[in-house]
């Protein structure tokens, strides 16, 4: 009978979670398609590359990409598999959160005095409705898969300590090893897991635990060595394109603190911090409190180090919230004799639930369809570019800012303006970060622009936050990103490329497609896929709208 309430609570939480996740089933960030392309290249025999012959680690989720490559090799749909696996990871994470909460509240939730029995359902309601977790559970990213591995490792280790069964530690180490191969920051949690596993030997563990911990570390090092042999670097190329804090460059520290401040304020998690900072009385719970705080601090440190995230809705906070939620429940268990404080904790959880619902509604009704990183529009543009020119010619490269869906659906090589998948551009931006504190300094913008056009791309997909005046390009100096402006005003852009069409994503985002002069327009405007939030207008060489649908 003890299992029935837990199952019922999970089913209720699952329904709430699926209802929130369903609102965002159609939203996939463009970054997900970068991994999709690497996986497809691997499945098709080209290797783990974004563009043919270019061994650049432009992703930060090695194991996730390999898993999707295996799916593609077996004939499955990468996009569908990624979304289903993301959703499965979210549901499994929800179950693991319930296990963590249930084991920590078992002693206090059964009391009949005060609101104790309501702590676990209220905490699960907060977990199930937590907007960032539900949002990224259908994104096709590795976020929930990574979280699931972390939670499984924590559950197994704390179970081993509680039951004095060291065998659970082996599963824990394996879970943290998988997490470390799924996200670069996971190695910090693997080291923590190894340290706690070795420490737990004092509670009756054998020497085998020591060897298992060392084996996990050696396996991770072996994979990193193999990756270094393949790509030529230890860290992903994404670090050089968007580096974290360093002695020369401390701006990420400021942005990371701001990121956390905004997350704690807008999500209501700030109200849980006083409870999370309260250590429990029981020795077993105190060990769990210390253990979980180490992981929470690890994620906090990672966020501050990298500075922020280009994706909306607190993606980096998804692996942070479960730790803080369980820690808050542990702290609230110490207040079992103070009904007022216990009701205060229930109120704090209610605020988290309400704010999550508000953010989900706002995101669904306003932001998601028009998000800069939403891949729906880029998917249609990629399909469109793929049909331009001679169909068998797949060597006509595209310069783009959002590269994932354009590369995946056009099947043409794509040169990334930001250098995520190009080590030359990332090296320029990294030097600019270290010298000027920003990646897009005037020096780097000019250097990247020259490199891009020296590669003689067939198409340039230039973003803008406003309609461009192609008759007077210099007027956009104060409104365009420095790199975009450098490309727009480069003399070769005006002499070697003609504007073909403009895609209006929304009122503050336009994508202008420039085509090299030696490529004649061979695709009719009617070939453009009809997609909501994508309005294409064909323009003349002078940049004025053409109502008859002609190009130049």
N, C-alpha and C positions, 0 to 999 in steps of 0.2 A: 504493500500500500504506500510505502514511502516513495516509490518511483512514480506513482500516478500523478501526484501534484506537480512533480518536476516535468513530466511529459506534457501535462496539460498546460503548464506555464510556458514551456518551449513552443508548443503549438500556437498558443495565443501570441507569443512574441514573434513567431515566424509569420503569422498572418499580417501583423502590423508592419513588420519589416518588408514583406513582399509588396504590400500596398504602397509603401513609400518608394521602393525600388522601381516599381512598375511605371511610375511617373517619368522615369528617365531612361527607359529601355532604348529609346531611339538616339540617345546622346552618346557619342563615342569621341573622345578627344583625339586630335590629330596625332599626338605622340604615340598612341596605341598602334597606329599604322606603321610607325617606324619599326617597331618590333615585328609586326605582321610581315613587313617586307623582308627583314632579315630571316624570318622563319621560312618564308616562301623561297628565298634564294637558296637556303640550306636544303630544302626539300627537293628543289629542282637541280641540285648538283653544282651550283655556282659557289658554294661555300657560305660561310657566315659573313655575308657582305651586304651592303645597302645598294651600291652600284657595282656592276661587274668589274672584277679585278682590283677593287679598292678595299683593302683589309683595314677598316677603321671601326673601332668599337663605339658605334654611335648609339648604343643602348645601355641601360643600367639595370638589366634584369636577365642575366645570363640564363639561369635555369628555366625561367618562364619562356624565353624565346626558344630554347631548345625543345621544350615541351610542345610549343605550338608548331615547331618544325616537324616534330614527330607526327603530330596530328595531320599536317599537310602531306607528309610522306605517305601516310596511310590513306590518303584520298579524302580527308575531311575538310570542312570549311574552317579556315583559320579564324575568321571573324566570329562565326557562330560559336566555335569551340572556346574562344577567349571569353566571350560574354557568359557562356554557360559555366565555365570554370570560375570566372569571377563571382558569379552569383552563388555557386556552390561554396566557394571560399567564404563569402559573407554569411551564409547560413551555418556553415561549420563553425565560424568564429562566434556566432551568436550562441551556439550550443556550448562551446568551450567557455565563454563568458559565464554562462549559467552554471557550469561545473565549478568554476572558480568562486563565484558568488555563493553557490550552495554550500560548498565545503567550508567557507569562511563564516557563514551565518547559521550553520546547523545548530550551534549551541545556544544562540540567542533567539533565533526565529521561532523556536518552539515554545517560548515562554508566553504565557497568557496575559501578562500585564503590559499595558502600554501598546503602542503601535508596532511592536516588534515583528509580528507575522506579516506586516505589510512592507517591510523593508525590501525583501527579496523581489516581490512583484513590482514594486516601484522602481527598483534598480534595473530590472529587466525591461520595463517599459521605456526607461531612458536609453538603454542599450539598443533596443529594437527600433526606436524612432530616431536614433542619432543620425542626423541628416548626412554628414560626410560619408559615414559607413554605407548607408543605403545608396547614396549617389554613386559611389565608386564600385558598387557591387555589380553593376551592369556595364562598366566602362570598357572592359577588355584589357585593362591594365592589371599588373601583378599585385596591386595594393592589398586586396583581401586575401589572396593566396599567401602573401608574405605575412600578413597579420595572423592568419590561421596557423602558420608554422610557429610563430612566436608564442601564441597562446597555448598551442599543444605542448611546446617545450616547457612552459611554465606550469601547466596543469600536471604534467608527468613528474616534474621535479618535486613539486609540493606534495603530490601524492606519495612519492617515494619517501619523503621526510615524515609525512603524517603516518603512513602505514609501516615505516621502517622496512621497506622493500626496495633495495637498491636497484633491482632490475628495471624499474620505471625510469631510472636515470639514463639508461641506454637509449630508450625512445626519445627522451628529452634531448640528449646530445644530437641524435639524428635529426630531430626537428629543427634545432638551432643551426645545424650544418646546412640543411636545405634552405633555411631563411638567409643564411650568409651568402649563399650562391644565387639567391633571388634578388637581393638588393645589396649594394656595396656597404651600406651602414650596418648590415646584419652581422658583419664580422665582430663589431663591438659587443653585440649580444651573445655571439658564440663564445667570445673570451669570458664574458661574465658567467655564462652557463658552465664553462669549464672550471672557473674558479669556485663557484658554488658547489659543483659536483665534487671537486676535490675536498672542499671544506666539509661536505656532508659525510665524508668517510669517517669522521670522528663519531658519527652516530651509528656506527656498526657496519659501514661499507667495507668492501674488500679492496685489495690492491688492484683488482681488475678495473675498478672505476677510474683509477689513475691512468692506466693504460688506455682505457676507452676515451678519456678526455684528450690525451695526447694524440690518439689516432684520429680523432675528429679534427684537431688542429692540423695534423700532417696532411689529411685529405684535402682540407681547404687550401693549404700551401701548394699541394700538388696541382690542383685545378688552376690556381693563379699562375703557376709556372707555365702550364700548358697554354693558358690564355696569353701570357706574355710572349711565348714563342710564336703564337699565331698573329697577334695584333701588334706586337712590338712594344707595348706599354702594359704596366700593371693596373693602372686606374683607367676607367672608361674615358673616352675622348670627350664626353660630356663635361667632365670636370674642367678641362682646359677651355672649353667654350663658355662655361659658366662656373668659374672657380669659387670655392668657399673662402673663408677668412684665412689670412696669412699675415706675416709680419709686414709685408709691403701693402697689403690690401685688407683693411678692417671694416669696410662698409657692410659686408654681410652680417656682422655682429649687430649693427643697428637695425638692419632690415629684419633680422631674425627675431629680435626682441619685439619689434612692432608687429610682426606676424603673430607671435604668441599672444601679445596683448589684445590684438583684434579677435583672435580665436577665443580666448578666455572670456572676453566681454560679450561677443555676439552669440556664443553658444550657451552661456550661463554656467559653464564649468567652473568659473571663478568662485561660485557659491559652494562648490564641493571641496575646494582647497582646504578650508579650515578643518573639515572632517578628515581629509586625506593626510593632513599633517599631524593628526592626533594618533600617537602610537597606542595599540591595544595592550591590554594587561596580560593576557594569556601568552605563555612562552611560545607556543606553536604559531599563534597569530602574529606575535611580534617578529618571528623569523620571516613569515610570509610578508609582513609589512616592510621589513628591510629589503627582502628579495625584490619585491615589486617596485619599490622606490628606486632601486638601482637601475631597473629597466626604464622607468619613467624618466629618470634623470638622463639616461643614455639617449632617449629620443628627444628630450628637450635640448640636449647638447648638440645633437645632429641638426635640429632645426635652426638653432642659433648659428652654427658653423656655416651651413649652406646659405642662410639668409632668408630665403622665402621660396615660393614655388610659382611657376608661371601658370599653373592650372588653378582654376577657381575652387572655392569651397573646401579649403583646409585638408588637402590630400595628406600632407605630412602629419596632421594631427590624428589621422585614423589609427595608427599604431600607438598613440599616446592615450586616447580616451579610455580604453578598457583598463589600463593600469590605474589611472586616476579614479575610475569608478569603483573598482575593487578596493583600492586604498581608502576611499571615502566610506565604503561599507565597513571596512575593518575599524576605522576610527569611530563610526557611529555605534558599533557594537559595544564600545567602551562606555557609551552614554546611555546604556540600557536603563539605568535607574533615574534618568532625568527625562521625563516625558516631554517637557517643552523643547529640549534640544532634539529629541528624536523626531518630533513633529516638524521642527525646523529643517531637519534633514529630508523628510518627506517633501516638504515645500520646495526645497532646493532642487530635488529631482523633478518635481512637477514643472518648475521653471525651465529646466533643461528640455523636458518633453515639449512644452509649449513653444519654446524658441526654435526647436528643431522642426516642428510642424510649420511654424511661420516661415522659416528659411526655405523649407521644401516647397511651400506654396509659392513663395516669391520667385524662387529659381525656376519652377516649372512654368509660371505664367509670364515671366519677363526675360530672364537672363539666358536660359539654356539654348533657346532657338537662335539667339543672336550672339552667342559667346564666340570670341575671337578664335578659340581653339576647337570649336565644334567642327567635326570632320564632314558633316553632311554636305555642305557647300563645296568643300575641297574635293570630296569624292566625285561630285558631278563635274567639277572643273577637270579633274584628272581623266575622267572618261572622255571628256570633250577633247582635251589635248591629245589623248591617245589616238583619236580618229583624224587628227590633222596631219596633212602631208601624206607621204607614201606609207601605207600600212606596214609593209615589211621592215621599214627603216626604223630600228629601235635605238639608233645611236644619236638621235637628235636630243641633246640634253636640254633640261629645263632649269632655270634659276628660280628659286622660290624661297619664301620665308617660312611658310608652313609646308613641310615637305612630305609628310607621311602618306596621306591619302592620294596626293598628286602622283607620287612615285608608284604607289601600289596599284592604282587604277589606270594610269597612263602607260605603265610598263616602260617608261623612258627613263634614262639616267637623270637624276635630279641633283643639282648642286645646291647645298644648303647655305643660305646667306649667313647664318649664325655659326656655322662650322660644327654642328653636332655630329655630322657624318663626314666631315672633311678636315683632315689634320692640319692642312696648311692654313685654313681660315681660323681654326681653333688656336693655332700657335700665334697668329697675329693678334687675336682678341685677348689671349692670355698675357701676352707682352703688354698690351694696352692696359689690362687690368692692373698689372704690377707697376706700370709707369705712371698712369694717369688716374687710376682708381675706377675707371669705367671701361667697358669692353668696346663701346662705340665712340671712341674719341675721334676727332677730326683726322688724325694720322691713320688710325685703323680703318676708318670708313673709306678713305681714299685707297688704302692698300688693298682692302678686300674687294672694292669695286674694280680695281685694275685686274686683280687676279680672276675675278668672275668673268669679265669680258675678254680677258686673254684666252680663256678656254673656249671662246667662240660658241656660246650656247645658241641653240636654235630658237628658244623661247625664253622670255623673261617675264615672270609673273610678279609684278610690282605692287605691293600693298600701299594704301593711302587711307587716311582717316577723313578725307574730303575729296570731292571731284577735282581732278587735276586740270590745270590750265596748260595744255601742251604748247600753246602759242607763247606763253611767258612762264617758263619752268622755274625761274629763280624766285617767283613769288611764294613758293612753298617752303622756303628755308626755315621759317619759324614754326611750321606746323607738321612737317614730316620728320620721321626718325632720321638721324644723320646718315645712316647707311643707305636708306631708301632715297634720300635726297641726293646723295653722291652718285647713285646709279642713274637717277632721273636726269641729272644735269651733266653726266659724262658725255663729251662730244660724240663718242662712238654710238651712244644710244640714239642720238638724233640722226646720225649719218648712216648707220648700219641697220637700224631696226625701225619698223613702222608699227604704230599702234593698231591692233586688230579689233579688240573689243574690251569692254569693261564689265565686270561682274559686280553688281551691287548686292553685297551680303546683307547689309542693313544701313541705316542712315549714317553710321560712323565707320563703316568699313567698305572699301572698294578695292577690287583687284583688277589691275590693268594688265592685259596680255599684249606684250610686244613680240613681234615676230621678225626674224632676220630677213633682210631684203631679198635674199636669193631663194626664199621659200614662198611660193605663191599660195594665196588662199585657196585651198582645194576642198574645204569643208563648208557646207551651207549652214547658215545660221539656224536652220530648222533642226540640225543634228544635235543641238544643245539639249540635254536632258531637262525635262520640266520638273524642277524641284522647288518646293516651298522655300522661301527665304533666299532664293537665288534669282535675281533679275539681271539678264544680260542685255546690254545695249551695244550695238555695233557702231563704231566711231570712224570718222574720217582721219586722214593723216594729220589734219589740223586740230583734231581733238573735239570737234563739234558732233553732237548726236546726229545720227543718220536715221531718219524715220523710215526710209525704204529698205533698211536692212542690208545695205551694201557696205563693203569695206572701203578700200581706197580707190 
